[in-house]
Amino acid sequence: MKTKDLIAKGVSLPVMEAFYTIQGEGRFTGHPAYFIRLGGCDVGCVWCDVKESWEAGKWPVLSIDEIVEEVEKYPGKLVVITGGEPLMYDLGPLTALLKKKGFSTNIETSGAHPFSGNFDWVCFSPKKFKAPHPSIYDHADELKVVIFHASDFDFAENHALKVKASCELRLQPEWSKAEKFTPLIINYSKSHPNWKISLQTHKFMDIP
């Protein structure tokens, strides 16, 4: 079977990098986690700090067995699938294998493609650069909006209207704009207590 067909079936995936670290953002901040960063993204955030992930063809294509074999070398049981934009791919086979091996599965996604996979936690981080696919809203456990511009507060509220009532709401300052927007986020959360603050603690602590 050709590589493109294996990718289409989700049994092989382009992997930009994979590493064991500490989750630095959102609901699972501080938890040891194995990150699988898939190559390929068509969202195009101007402030993206992993733009090298955008071109899927630059990265090795690994079978899901090879991917999970590496995960099993580490003691942590939390796996975070991110990108790039991971929902460009069918994540059903990978997450099924991870669950079979006893791992908890999280995803960080812009939601720009149809939802797939079996996840214990879905962090939905919508971007203005490409509208989310409608399927993401019912699956989102966490809505994390990056604040890069003052208009992003209204953008966040618009998406908050679409997620389920149990979805946790978080505002996160974009790293290069943190000095400007962190005080605004603090004040906003104090007056809108349904929103929590997410910080990129791994950057403060210099954790790769």
N, CA and C atoms as an extended XYZ file, in Angstrom:
624
Properties=species:S:1:pos:R:3:atomname:S:1:resname:S:1:resid:I:1 pbc="F F F"
N         0.845       -1.194        0.000 N   MET     1
C         0.000        0.000        0.000 CA  MET     1
C         0.882        1.246        0.000 C   MET     1
N         0.522        2.237       -0.786 N   LYS     2
C         1.313        3.450       -0.886 CA  LYS     2
C         1.249        4.256        0.408 C   LYS     2
N         2.295        5.038        0.637 N   THR     3
C         2.380        5.826        1.864 CA  THR     3
C         1.177        6.744        2.028 C   THR     3
N         0.747        7.391        0.940 N   LYS     4
C        -0.383        8.319        1.042 CA  LYS     4
C        -1.653        7.593        1.458 C   LYS     4
N        -1.780        6.321        1.036 N   ASP     5
C        -2.956        5.533        1.415 CA  ASP     5
C        -2.887        5.134        2.885 C   ASP     5
N        -1.694        4.811        3.365 N   LEU     6
C        -1.512        4.474        4.783 CA  LEU     6
C        -1.836        5.676        5.663 C   LEU     6
N        -1.417        6.867        5.204 N   ILE     7
C        -1.718        8.100        5.943 CA  ILE     7
C        -3.216        8.361        5.934 C   ILE     7
N        -3.843        8.173        4.789 N   ALA     8
C        -5.287        8.405        4.673 CA  ALA     8
C        -6.075        7.502        5.607 C   ALA     8
N        -5.568        6.295        5.842 N   LYS     9
C        -6.240        5.352        6.747 CA  LYS     9
C        -5.877        5.589        8.205 C   LYS     9
N        -4.880        6.452        8.450 N   GLY    10
C        -4.467        6.744        9.813 CA  GLY    10
C        -3.586        5.693       10.448 C   GLY    10
N        -3.072        4.747        9.646 N   VAL    11
C        -2.207        3.705       10.211 CA  VAL    11
C        -0.730        4.087       10.143 C   VAL    11
N        -0.433        5.128        9.400 N   SER    12
C         0.889        5.767        9.402 CA  SER    12
C         0.663        7.270        9.404 C   SER    12
N         1.574        7.997       10.053 N   LEU    13
C         1.395        9.442       10.198 CA  LEU    13
C         2.742       10.153       10.119 C   LEU    13
N         2.772       11.394        9.561 N   PRO    14
C         4.010       12.170        9.557 CA  PRO    14
C         4.264       12.760       10.942 C   PRO    14
N         5.400       12.426       11.511 N   VAL    15
C         5.725       12.867       12.864 CA  VAL    15
C         6.877       13.865       12.818 C   VAL    15
N         6.593       15.099       13.176 N   MET    16
C         7.640       16.111       13.230 CA  MET    16
C         8.588       15.851       14.391 C   MET    16
N         8.006       15.585       15.558 N   GLU    17
C         8.802       15.288       16.738 CA  GLU    17
C         7.922       14.585       17.762 C   GLU    17
N         8.561       13.874       18.665 N   ALA    18
C         7.864       13.223       19.768 CA  ALA    18
C         8.815       13.226       20.957 C   ALA    18
N         8.289       13.590       22.130 N   PHE    19
C         9.175       13.761       23.283 CA  PHE    19
C         8.382       13.678       24.581 C   PHE    19
N         9.082       13.290       25.634 N   TYR    20
C         8.508       13.182       26.970 CA  TYR    20
C         8.869       14.443       27.745 C   TYR    20
N         7.871       15.091       28.321 N   THR    21
C         8.110       16.377       28.969 CA  THR    21
C         7.048       16.615       30.043 C   THR    21
N         6.850       17.867       30.398 N   ILE    22
C         5.801       18.281       31.325 CA  ILE    22
C         4.815       19.158       30.555 C   ILE    22
N         3.534       18.808       30.625 N   GLN    23
C         2.521       19.653       29.979 CA  GLN    23
C         2.546       21.028       30.627 C   GLN    23
N         2.655       22.062       29.789 N   GLY    24
C         2.811       23.411       30.319 CA  GLY    24
C         1.577       24.281       30.253 C   GLY    24
N         0.509       23.802       29.586 N   GLU    25
C        -0.650       24.660       29.352 CA  GLU    25
C        -1.953       23.952       29.710 C   GLU    25
N        -2.949       24.759       30.041 N   GLY    26
C        -4.309       24.260       30.145 CA  GLY    26
C        -4.582       23.364       31.335 C   GLY    26
N        -5.591       22.533       31.184 N   ARG    27
C        -6.132       21.712       32.276 CA  ARG    27
C        -5.078       20.801       32.909 C   ARG    27
N        -4.150       20.287       32.121 N   PHE    28
C        -3.188       19.307       32.625 CA  PHE    28
C        -1.797       19.896       32.851 C   PHE    28
N        -1.752       21.192       33.080 N   THR    29
C        -0.481       21.853       33.406 CA  THR    29
C         0.202       21.131       34.564 C   THR    29
N         1.483       20.834       34.378 N   GLY    30
C         2.263       20.187       35.432 CA  GLY    30
C         2.306       18.676       35.355 C   GLY    30
N         1.509       18.075       34.471 N   HIS    31
C         1.478       16.622       34.346 CA  HIS    31
C         2.579       16.141       33.398 C   HIS    31
N         3.336       15.112       33.776 N   PRO    32
C         4.245       14.491       32.808 CA  PRO    32
C         3.445       13.960       31.624 C   PRO    32
N         3.956       14.182       30.432 N   ALA    33
C         3.206       13.782       29.239 CA  ALA    33
C         4.153       13.514       28.086 C   ALA    33
N         3.748       12.571       27.248 N   TYR    34
C         4.478       12.287       26.019 CA  TYR    34
C         3.750       13.004       24.882 C   TYR    34
N         4.465       13.895       24.208 N   PHE    35
C         3.882       14.679       23.122 CA  PHE    35
C         4.207       14.045       21.776 C   PHE    35
N         3.188       13.917       20.950 N   ILE    36
C         3.352       13.493       19.562 CA  ILE    36
C         2.932       14.676       18.690 C   ILE    36
N         3.909       15.295       18.054 N   ARG    37
C         3.624       16.460       17.206 CA  ARG    37
C         3.606       16.015       15.749 C   ARG    37
N         2.429       16.001       15.176 N   LEU    38
C         2.286       15.584       13.785 CA  LEU    38
C         2.615       16.728       12.832 C   LEU    38
N         3.222       16.398       11.721 N   GLY    39
C         3.559       17.392       10.712 CA  GLY    39
C         2.370       17.671        9.810 C   GLY    39
N         2.248       18.925        9.407 N   GLY    40
C         1.170       19.334        8.516 CA  GLY    40
C         0.206       20.279        9.194 C   GLY    40
N         0.006       21.444        8.602 N   CYS    41
C        -0.966       22.404        9.121 CA  CYS    41
C        -1.360       23.350        7.994 C   CYS    41
N        -2.663       23.598        7.879 N   ASP    42
C        -3.159       24.524        6.856 CA  ASP    42
C        -3.906       25.698        7.486 C   ASP    42
N        -3.624       25.955        8.777 N   VAL    43
C        -4.298       27.053        9.485 CA  VAL    43
C        -3.512       28.353        9.327 C   VAL    43
N        -2.198       28.294        9.521 N   GLY    44
C        -1.336       29.431        9.207 CA  GLY    44
C        -1.360       30.581       10.195 C   GLY    44
N        -1.288       30.287       11.487 N   CYS    45
C        -1.253       31.352       12.495 CA  CYS    45
C         0.023       32.185       12.345 C   CYS    45
N        -0.128       33.481       12.280 N   VAL    46
C         1.041       34.342       12.056 CA  VAL    46
C         2.023       34.262       13.216 C   VAL    46
N         1.536       33.956       14.431 N   TRP    47
C         2.397       33.918       15.604 CA  TRP    47
C         2.809       32.506       16.004 C   TRP    47
N         2.539       31.525       15.138 N   CYS    48
C         2.871       30.124       15.435 CA  CYS    48
C         4.359       29.984       15.774 C   CYS    48
N         4.653       29.244       16.849 N   ASP    49
C         6.056       29.057       17.233 CA  ASP    49
C         6.616       27.730       16.724 C   ASP    49
N         5.847       26.999       15.914 N   VAL    50
C         6.354       25.782       15.284 CA  VAL    50
C         5.977       25.783       13.791 C   VAL    50
N         6.292       26.880       13.121 N   LYS    51
C         5.948       26.988       11.702 CA  LYS    51
C         6.625       25.912       10.855 C   LYS    51
N         7.730       25.384       11.352 N   GLU    52
C         8.405       24.319       10.621 CA  GLU    52
C         7.551       23.053       10.535 C   GLU    52
N         6.489       22.990       11.341 N   SER    53
C         5.599       21.825       11.305 CA  SER    53
C         4.613       21.875       10.143 C   SER    53
N         4.456       23.013        9.512 N   TRP    54
C         3.371       23.197        8.551 CA  TRP    54
C         3.445       22.267        7.348 C   TRP    54
N         4.655       22.008        6.849 N   GLU    55
C         4.817       21.206        5.636 CA  GLU    55
C         4.954       19.731        6.008 C   GLU    55
N         3.895       18.970        5.810 N   ALA    56
C         3.875       17.571        6.241 CA  ALA    56
C         4.950       16.740        5.559 C   ALA    56
N         5.233       17.043        4.300 N   GLY    57
C         6.168       16.239        3.531 CA  GLY    57
C         7.609       16.292        4.004 C   GLY    57
N         7.932       17.201        4.898 N   LYS    58
C         9.297       17.316        5.411 CA  LYS    58
C         9.615       16.258        6.458 C   LYS    58
N         8.583       15.583        6.982 N   TRP    59
C         8.771       14.769        8.186 CA  TRP    59
C         8.605       13.289        7.909 C   TRP    59
N         9.319       12.456        8.669 N   PRO    60
C         9.230       11.014        8.448 CA  PRO    60
C         7.829       10.479        8.740 C   PRO    60
N         7.405        9.543        7.922 N   VAL    61
C         6.116        8.891        8.121 CA  VAL    61
C         6.355        7.597        8.900 C   VAL    61
N         5.723        7.496       10.068 N   LEU    62
C         5.905        6.336       10.938 CA  LEU    62
C         4.592        5.585       11.076 C   LEU    62
N         4.694        4.271       11.218 N   SER    63
C         3.494        3.484       11.489 CA  SER    63
C         3.042        3.767       12.918 C   SER    63
N         1.759        3.563       13.184 N   ILE    64
C         1.280        3.809       14.547 CA  ILE    64
C         1.934        2.843       15.531 C   ILE    64
N         2.334        1.658       15.076 N   ASP    65
C         3.053        0.720       15.956 CA  ASP    65
C         4.410        1.301       16.353 C   ASP    65
N         5.098        1.914       15.405 N   GLU    66
C         6.393        2.536       15.715 CA  GLU    66
C         6.217        3.704       16.677 C   GLU    66
N         5.168        4.494       16.454 N   ILE    67
C         4.909        5.649       17.325 CA  ILE    67
C         4.654        5.196       18.750 C   ILE    67
N         3.794        4.200       18.916 N   VAL    68
C         3.425        3.747       20.260 CA  VAL    68
C         4.578        3.002       20.927 C   VAL    68
N         5.394        2.340       20.157 N   GLU    69
C         6.574        1.670       20.719 CA  GLU    69
C         7.479        2.679       21.429 C   GLU    69
N         7.614        3.865       20.857 N   GLU    70
C         8.419        4.911       21.501 CA  GLU    70
C         7.735        5.437       22.766 C   GLU    70
N         6.413        5.583       22.715 N   VAL    71
C         5.670        6.054       23.883 CA  VAL    71
C         5.902        5.126       25.070 C   VAL    71
N         5.945        3.827       24.809 N   GLU    72
C         6.050        2.825       25.875 CA  GLU    72
C         7.402        2.823       26.578 C   GLU    72
N         8.365        3.576       26.068 N   LYS    73
C         9.683        3.632       26.699 CA  LYS    73
C         9.705        4.533       27.935 C   LYS    73
N         8.618        5.285       28.166 N   TYR    74
C         8.592        6.268       29.248 CA  TYR    74
C         7.530        5.895       30.278 C   TYR    74
N         7.723        6.331       31.535 N   PRO    75
C         6.813        5.899       32.608 CA  PRO    75
C         5.457        6.585       32.625 C   PRO    75
N         5.354        7.778       32.048 N   GLY    76
C         4.090        8.507       32.078 CA  GLY    76
C         3.016        7.835       31.240 C   GLY    76
N         1.772        8.018       31.640 N   LYS    77
C         0.657        7.387       30.942 CA  LYS    77
C        -0.246        8.389       30.226 C   LYS    77
N         0.199        9.642       30.134 N   LEU    78
C        -0.562       10.666       29.429 CA  LEU    78
C         0.107       10.970       28.098 C   LEU    78
N        -0.659       10.896       27.020 N   VAL    79
C        -0.149       11.203       25.684 CA  VAL    79
C        -0.939       12.373       25.120 C   VAL    79
N        -0.220       13.369       24.614 N   VAL    80
C        -0.841       14.546       24.009 CA  VAL    80
C        -0.515       14.543       22.524 C   VAL    80
N        -1.540       14.534       21.685 N   ILE    81
C        -1.346       14.603       20.236 CA  ILE    81
C        -1.604       16.039       19.795 C   ILE    81
N        -0.611       16.608       19.126 N   THR    82
C        -0.681       18.015       18.745 CA  THR    82
C        -0.070       18.169       17.355 C   THR    82
N         0.201       19.407       16.957 N   GLY    83
C         0.762       19.613       15.631 CA  GLY    83
C         1.544       20.907       15.558 C   GLY    83
N         1.608       21.436       14.363 N   GLY    84
C         0.739       21.262       13.238 CA  GLY    84
C        -0.739       21.245       13.637 C   GLY    84
N        -1.521       20.670       12.745 N   GLU    85
C        -2.946       20.476       13.027 CA  GLU    85
C        -3.268       18.988       12.950 C   GLU    85
N        -3.363       18.328       14.119 N   PRO    86
C        -3.494       16.870       14.127 CA  PRO    86
C        -4.764       16.332       13.482 C   PRO    86
N        -5.849       17.100       13.462 N   LEU    87
C        -7.093       16.599       12.886 CA  LEU    87
C        -7.102       16.624       11.364 C   LEU    87
N        -5.971       16.965       10.759 N   MET    88
C        -5.825       16.755        9.321 CA  MET    88
C        -5.832       15.259        9.004 C   MET    88
N        -5.634       14.432       10.039 N   TYR    89
C        -5.500       12.989        9.867 CA  TYR    89
C        -6.590       12.249       10.648 C   TYR    89
N        -6.858       11.014       10.226 N   ASP    90
C        -7.758       10.143       10.967 CA  ASP    90
C        -6.989        9.609       12.174 C   ASP    90
N        -7.361       10.051       13.355 N   LEU    91
C        -6.634        9.673       14.563 CA  LEU    91
C        -7.255        8.466       15.272 C   LEU    91
N        -8.268        7.870       14.640 N   GLY    92
C        -8.907        6.697       15.227 CA  GLY    92
C        -7.949        5.543       15.495 C   GLY    92
N        -7.169        5.101       14.495 N   PRO    93
C        -6.268        3.969       14.726 CA  PRO    93
C        -5.197        4.241       15.790 C   PRO    93
N        -4.597        5.421       15.772 N   LEU    94
C        -3.557        5.732       16.749 CA  LEU    94
C        -4.122        5.766       18.165 C   LEU    94
N        -5.234        6.444       18.353 N   THR    95
C        -5.785        6.539       19.709 CA  THR    95
C        -6.317        5.191       20.180 C   THR    95
N        -6.842        4.373       19.277 N   ALA    96
C        -7.296        3.040       19.674 CA  ALA    96
C        -6.135        2.198       20.190 C   ALA    96
N        -4.993        2.295       19.525 N   LEU    97
C        -3.818        1.531       19.956 CA  LEU    97
C        -3.283        2.067       21.284 C   LEU    97
N        -3.260        3.382       21.434 N   LEU    98
C        -2.807        3.969       22.690 CA  LEU    98
C        -3.707        3.545       23.850 C   LEU    98
N        -5.009        3.559       23.632 N   LYS    99
C        -5.951        3.153       24.681 CA  LYS    99
C        -5.773        1.673       25.020 C   LYS    99
N        -5.551        0.853       24.007 N   LYS   100
C        -5.328       -0.577       24.213 CA  LYS   100
C        -4.104       -0.817       25.086 C   LYS   100
N        -3.097        0.065       24.952 N   LYS   101
C        -1.859       -0.063       25.721 CA  LYS   101
C        -1.945        0.619       27.089 C   LYS   101
N        -3.106        1.197       27.416 N   GLY   102
C        -3.313        1.747       28.748 CA  GLY   102
C        -2.995        3.217       28.917 C   GLY   102
N        -2.904        3.955       27.821 N   PHE   103
C        -2.575        5.374       27.904 CA  PHE   103
C        -3.828        6.245       27.889 C   PHE   103
N        -3.744        7.378       28.582 N   SER   104
C        -4.766        8.417       28.469 CA  SER   104
C        -4.396        9.302       27.284 C   SER   104
N        -5.392        9.732       26.543 N   THR   105
C        -5.131       10.477       25.318 CA  THR   105
C        -5.747       11.867       25.374 C   THR   105
N        -4.929       12.852       25.091 N   ASN   106
C        -5.364       14.248       24.977 CA  ASN   106
C        -5.037       14.749       23.577 C   ASN   106
N        -5.777       15.745       23.129 N   ILE   107
C        -5.461       16.393       21.857 CA  ILE   107
C        -5.507       17.894       22.033 C   ILE   107
N        -4.623       18.583       21.321 N   GLU   108
C        -4.644       20.038       21.226 CA  GLU   108
C        -4.854       20.373       19.755 C   GLU   108
N        -5.956       21.034       19.440 N   THR   109
C        -6.340       21.233       18.048 CA  THR   109
C        -7.058       22.560       17.834 C   THR   109
N        -6.925       23.068       16.632 N   SER   110
C        -7.699       24.246       16.235 CA  SER   110
C        -9.110       23.854       15.819 C   SER   110
N        -9.348       22.555       15.656 N   GLY   111
C       -10.662       22.088       15.241 CA  GLY   111
C       -11.006       22.376       13.792 C   GLY   111
N        -9.990       22.644       12.987 N   ALA   112
C       -10.240       23.077       11.611 CA  ALA   112
C       -10.640       21.947       10.665 C   ALA   112
N       -10.595       20.706       11.141 N   HIS   113
C       -10.954       19.550       10.318 CA  HIS   113
C       -11.923       18.659       11.091 C   HIS   113
N       -12.625       17.755       10.406 N   PRO   114
C       -13.580       16.877       11.095 CA  PRO   114
C       -12.923       16.112       12.237 C   PRO   114
N       -13.664       15.985       13.327 N   PHE   115
C       -13.121       15.330       14.515 CA  PHE   115
C       -12.965       13.837       14.292 C   PHE   115
N       -11.875       13.282       14.822 N   SER   116
C       -11.654       11.837       14.787 CA  SER   116
C       -10.838       11.437       16.008 C   SER   116
N       -10.915       10.181       16.373 N   GLY   117
C       -10.127        9.667       17.484 CA  GLY   117
C       -10.919        9.503       18.768 C   GLY   117
N       -10.322        8.756       19.692 N   ASN   118
C       -10.904        8.482       21.009 CA  ASN   118
C       -10.047        9.183       22.053 C   ASN   118
N       -10.545       10.304       22.576 N   PHE   119
C        -9.748       11.123       23.479 CA  PHE   119
C       -10.405       11.270       24.846 C   PHE   119
N        -9.552       11.274       25.889 N   ASP   120
C       -10.020       11.522       27.253 CA  ASP   120
C       -10.190       13.016       27.512 C   ASP   120
N        -9.460       13.846       26.744 N   TRP   121
C        -9.549       15.296       26.934 CA  TRP   121
C        -9.270       15.983       25.613 C   TRP   121
N       -10.154       16.878       25.233 N   VAL   122
C       -10.020       17.611       23.973 CA  VAL   122
C        -9.850       19.090       24.278 C   VAL   122
N        -8.658       19.608       23.985 N   CYS   123
C        -8.394       21.037       24.117 CA  CYS   123
C        -8.584       21.677       22.746 C   CYS   123
N        -9.603       22.484       22.640 N   PHE   124
C        -9.973       23.157       21.389 CA  PHE   124
C        -9.486       24.602       21.454 C   PHE   124
N        -8.575       24.943       20.555 N   SER   125
C        -8.018       26.292       20.524 CA  SER   125
C        -8.276       26.897       19.135 C   SER   125
N        -9.433       27.511       18.939 N   PRO   126
C        -9.805       28.028       17.613 CA  PRO   126
C        -8.906       29.180       17.186 C   PRO   126
N        -8.745       29.305       15.888 N   LYS   127
C        -7.916       30.362       15.333 CA  LYS   127
C        -8.714       31.151       14.298 C   LYS   127
N        -8.424       32.450       14.213 N   LYS   128
C        -9.115       33.298       13.245 CA  LYS   128
C        -8.725       32.983       11.804 C   LYS   128
N        -7.617       32.311       11.629 N   PHE   129
C        -7.064       32.119       10.300 CA  PHE   129
C        -7.776       31.027        9.505 C   PHE   129
N        -8.522       30.142       10.213 N   LYS   130
C        -9.325       29.127        9.534 CA  LYS   130
C       -10.446       28.702       10.469 C   LYS   130
N       -11.663       28.776        9.992 N   ALA   131
C       -12.830       28.493       10.840 CA  ALA   131
C       -12.836       27.035       11.285 C   ALA   131
N       -13.265       26.769       12.508 N   PRO   132
C       -13.355       25.387       12.994 CA  PRO   132
C       -14.438       24.608       12.247 C   PRO   132
N       -14.238       23.301       12.174 N   HIS   133
C       -15.275       22.415       11.655 CA  HIS   133
C       -16.349       22.269       12.732 C   HIS   133
N       -17.620       22.267       12.372 N   PRO   134
C       -18.690       22.206       13.383 CA  PRO   134
C       -18.613       21.012       14.327 C   PRO   134
N       -17.950       19.932       13.907 N   SER   135
C       -17.904       18.719       14.732 CA  SER   135
C       -17.129       18.893       16.027 C   SER   135
N       -16.292       19.915       16.124 N   ILE   136
C       -15.433       20.064       17.305 CA  ILE   136
C       -16.209       20.482       18.547 C   ILE   136
N       -17.283       21.227       18.381 N   TYR   137
C       -17.923       21.864       19.537 CA  TYR   137
C       -18.482       20.863       20.549 C   TYR   137
N       -19.048       19.771       20.086 N   ASP   138
C       -19.603       18.775       21.005 CA  ASP   138
C       -18.530       17.964       21.708 C   ASP   138
N       -17.311       17.975       21.158 N   HIS   139
C       -16.228       17.175       21.737 CA  HIS   139
C       -15.326       17.970       22.678 C   HIS   139
N       -15.349       19.275       22.576 N   ALA   140
C       -14.394       20.106       23.325 CA  ALA   140
C       -14.638       20.027       24.832 C   ALA   140
N       -13.591       19.643       25.574 N   ASP   141
C       -13.615       19.664       27.038 CA  ASP   141
C       -13.033       20.958       27.576 C   ASP   141
N       -12.233       21.611       26.748 N   GLU   142
C       -11.528       22.830       27.133 CA  GLU   142
C       -11.460       23.753       25.920 C   GLU   142
N       -11.914       24.978       26.089 N   LEU   143
C       -11.783       26.004       25.055 CA  LEU   143
C       -10.673       26.943       25.488 C   LEU   143
N        -9.569       26.911       24.750 N   LYS   144
C        -8.408       27.727       25.096 CA  LYS   144
C        -8.171       28.727       23.963 C   LYS   144
N        -8.395       29.995       24.271 N   VAL   145
C        -8.247       31.032       23.249 CA  VAL   145
C        -6.986       31.838       23.524 C   VAL   145
N        -6.126       31.916       22.526 N   VAL   146
C        -4.888       32.697       22.629 CA  VAL   146
C        -5.217       34.157       22.334 C   VAL   146
N        -4.818       35.027       23.264 N   ILE   147
C        -5.094       36.459       23.110 CA  ILE   147
C        -3.879       37.149       22.498 C   ILE   147
N        -4.037       37.555       21.250 N   PHE   148
C        -2.978       38.236       20.497 CA  PHE   148
C        -3.388       39.660       20.161 C   PHE   148
N        -4.703       39.910       20.198 N   HIS   149
C        -5.271       41.203       19.815 CA  HIS   149
C        -6.479       41.447       20.708 C   HIS   149
N        -6.807       42.708       20.932 N   ALA   150
C        -7.936       43.042       21.805 CA  ALA   150
C        -9.244       42.411       21.328 C   ALA   150
N        -9.370       42.225       20.012 N   SER   151
C       -10.599       41.639       19.465 CA  SER   151
C       -10.746       40.161       19.807 C   SER   151
N        -9.677       39.555       20.316 N   ASP   152
C        -9.731       38.132       20.631 CA  ASP   152
C       -10.637       37.823       21.817 C   ASP   152
N       -10.931       38.816       22.651 N   PHE   153
C       -11.870       38.572       23.753 CA  PHE   153
C       -13.275       38.295       23.201 C   PHE   153
N       -13.706       39.092       22.223 N   ASP   154
C       -15.002       38.852       21.595 CA  ASP   154
C       -14.996       37.537       20.818 C   ASP   154
N       -13.881       37.244       20.172 N   PHE   155
C       -13.709       35.981       19.446 CA  PHE   155
C       -13.896       34.801       20.406 C   PHE   155
N       -13.314       34.927       21.596 N   ALA   156
C       -13.434       33.874       22.609 CA  ALA   156
C       -14.885       33.692       23.040 C   ALA   156
N       -15.561       34.777       23.291 N   GLU   157
C       -16.947       34.696       23.747 CA  GLU   157
C       -17.859       34.083       22.678 C   GLU   157
N       -17.586       34.375       21.427 N   ASN   158
C       -18.395       33.808       20.346 CA  ASN   158
C       -18.282       32.285       20.308 C   ASN   158
N       -17.078       31.766       20.541 N   HIS   159
C       -16.897       30.320       20.548 CA  HIS   159
C       -17.431       29.705       21.842 C   HIS   159
N       -17.373       30.442       22.921 N   ALA   160
C       -17.896       29.933       24.188 CA  ALA   160
C       -19.393       29.664       24.108 C   ALA   160
N       -20.083       30.368       23.246 N   LEU   161
C       -21.520       30.158       23.072 CA  LEU   161
C       -21.825       28.832       22.384 C   LEU   161
N       -20.838       28.238       21.731 N   LYS   162
C       -21.078       27.057       20.904 CA  LYS   162
C       -20.647       25.748       21.561 C   LYS   162
N       -19.792       25.819       22.580 N   VAL   163
C       -19.335       24.588       23.224 CA  VAL   163
C       -20.344       24.134       24.270 C   VAL   163
N       -20.198       22.901       24.731 N   LYS   164
C       -21.117       22.366       25.736 CA  LYS   164
C       -20.907       23.065       27.081 C   LYS   164
N       -21.915       23.008       27.927 N   ALA   165
C       -21.894       23.749       29.190 CA  ALA   165
C       -20.752       23.319       30.103 C   ALA   165
N       -20.327       22.064       30.008 N   SER   166
C       -19.260       21.557       30.879 CA  SER   166
C       -17.863       21.925       30.402 C   SER   166
N       -17.745       22.522       29.230 N   CYS   167
C       -16.441       22.858       28.657 CA  CYS   167
C       -15.756       23.939       29.496 C   CYS   167
N       -14.499       23.705       29.871 N   GLU   168
C       -13.738       24.690       30.635 CA  GLU   168
C       -13.245       25.792       29.696 C   GLU   168
N       -13.359       27.034       30.143 N   LEU   169
C       -12.986       28.189       29.323 CA  LEU   169
C       -11.691       28.798       29.822 C   LEU   169
N       -10.721       28.986       28.906 N   ARG   170
C        -9.422       29.525       29.296 CA  ARG   170
C        -8.940       30.571       28.283 C   ARG   170
N        -8.320       31.603       28.817 N   LEU   171
C        -7.676       32.637       28.022 CA  LEU   171
C        -6.179       32.555       28.253 C   LEU   171
N        -5.419       32.623       27.174 N   GLN   172
C        -3.965       32.491       27.280 CA  GLN   172
C        -3.281       33.595       26.480 C   GLN   172
N        -2.417       34.375       27.118 N   PRO   173
C        -1.705       35.422       26.367 CA  PRO   173
C        -0.720       34.812       25.377 C   PRO   173
N        -0.720       35.327       24.160 N   GLU   174
C         0.300       34.910       23.196 CA  GLU   174
C         1.653       35.359       23.739 C   GLU   174
N         2.644       34.496       23.660 N   TRP   175
C         3.899       34.678       24.389 CA  TRP   175
C         4.552       36.027       24.099 C   TRP   175
N         4.601       36.444       22.840 N   SER   176
C         5.275       37.697       22.498 CA  SER   176
C         4.479       38.922       22.926 C   SER   176
N         3.199       38.724       23.249 N   LYS   177
C         2.328       39.829       23.660 CA  LYS   177
C         1.928       39.724       25.136 C   LYS   177
N         2.596       38.848       25.864 N   ALA   178
C         2.184       38.568       27.243 CA  ALA   178
C         2.255       39.799       28.144 C   ALA   178
N         3.275       40.611       27.974 N   GLU   179
C         3.423       41.792       28.831 CA  GLU   179
C         2.240       42.741       28.655 C   GLU   179
N         1.748       42.836       27.431 N   LYS   180
C         0.636       43.739       27.142 CA  LYS   180
C        -0.704       43.156       27.582 C   LYS   180
N        -0.914       41.866       27.281 N   PHE   181
C        -2.262       41.314       27.446 CA  PHE   181
C        -2.502       40.567       28.754 C   PHE   181
N        -1.465       40.163       29.449 N   THR   182
C        -1.696       39.456       30.713 CA  THR   182
C        -2.505       40.297       31.699 C   THR   182
N        -2.183       41.582       31.909 N   PRO   183
C        -3.015       42.384       32.823 CA  PRO   183
C        -4.462       42.504       32.354 C   PRO   183
N        -4.671       42.592       31.037 N   LEU   184
C        -6.030       42.672       30.513 CA  LEU   184
C        -6.786       41.361       30.732 C   LEU   184
N        -6.086       40.247       30.576 N   ILE   185
C        -6.702       38.941       30.800 CA  ILE   185
C        -7.066       38.766       32.267 C   ILE   185
N        -6.199       39.213       33.143 N   ILE   186
C        -6.482       39.135       34.581 CA  ILE   186
C        -7.750       39.910       34.905 C   ILE   186
N        -7.833       41.126       34.422 N   ASN   187
C        -9.019       41.953       34.684 CA  ASN   187
C       -10.263       41.351       34.043 C   ASN   187
N       -10.103       40.797       32.854 N   TYR   188
C       -11.253       40.208       32.167 CA  TYR   188
C       -11.778       38.997       32.937 C   TYR   188
N       -10.867       38.150       33.401 N   SER   189
C       -11.287       36.965       34.146 CA  SER   189
C       -11.940       37.334       35.476 C   SER   189
N       -11.457       38.382       36.091 N   LYS   190
C       -12.058       38.819       37.357 CA  LYS   190
C       -13.494       39.296       37.158 C   LYS   190
N       -13.761       39.908       36.016 N   SER   191
C       -15.117       40.392       35.747 CA  SER   191
C       -15.969       39.378       34.978 C   SER   191
N       -15.317       38.330       34.452 N   HIS   192
C       -16.016       37.239       33.748 CA  HIS   192
C       -15.489       35.923       34.333 C   HIS   192
N       -15.923       35.566       35.539 N   PRO   193
C       -15.304       34.449       36.266 CA  PRO   193
C       -15.545       33.070       35.669 C   PRO   193
N       -16.291       32.992       34.590 N   ASN   194
C       -16.401       31.704       33.888 CA  ASN   194
C       -15.130       31.397       33.099 C   ASN   194
N       -14.268       32.401       32.932 N   TRP   195
C       -12.997       32.216       32.234 CA  TRP   195
C       -11.850       32.053       33.236 C   TRP   195
N       -10.986       31.065       32.977 N   LYS   196
C        -9.765       30.870       33.747 CA  LYS   196
C        -8.579       31.325       32.898 C   LYS   196
N        -7.439       31.466       33.541 N   ILE   197
C        -6.227       31.893       32.829 CA  ILE   197
C        -5.317       30.696       32.606 C   ILE   197
N        -4.828       30.568       31.387 N   SER   198
C        -3.827       29.558       31.048 CA  SER   198
C        -2.526       30.277       30.714 C   SER   198
N        -1.442       29.794       31.288 N   LEU   199
C        -0.115       30.349       31.007 CA  LEU   199
C         0.779       29.261       30.421 C   LEU   199
N         1.738       29.673       29.615 N   GLN   200
C         2.699       28.718       29.067 CA  GLN   200
C         3.820       28.518       30.092 C   GLN   200
N         3.495       27.744       31.120 N   THR   201
C         4.433       27.596       32.238 CA  THR   201
C         5.740       26.934       31.818 C   THR   201
N         5.703       26.120       30.777 N   HIS   202
C         6.936       25.471       30.319 CA  HIS   202
C         7.939       26.493       29.794 C   HIS   202
N         7.427       27.615       29.279 N   LYS   203
C         8.349       28.652       28.810 CA  LYS   203
C         8.942       29.430       29.983 C   LYS   203
N         8.133       29.686       31.001 N   PHE   204
C         8.656       30.346       32.198 CA  PHE   204
C         9.721       29.479       32.873 C   PHE   204
N         9.515       28.172       32.859 N   MET   205
C        10.410       27.233       33.551 CA  MET   205
C        11.494       26.674       32.634 C   MET   205
N        11.486       27.093       31.356 N   ASP   206
C        12.463       26.634       30.381 CA  ASP   206
C        12.455       25.103       30.260 C   ASP   206
N        11.226       24.546       30.160 N   ILE   207
C        11.066       23.109       29.976 CA  ILE   207
C        10.827       22.859       28.489 C   ILE   207
N        11.665       22.071       27.828 N   PRO   208
C        11.464       21.827       26.387 CA  PRO   208
C        10.166       21.081       26.094 C   PRO   208
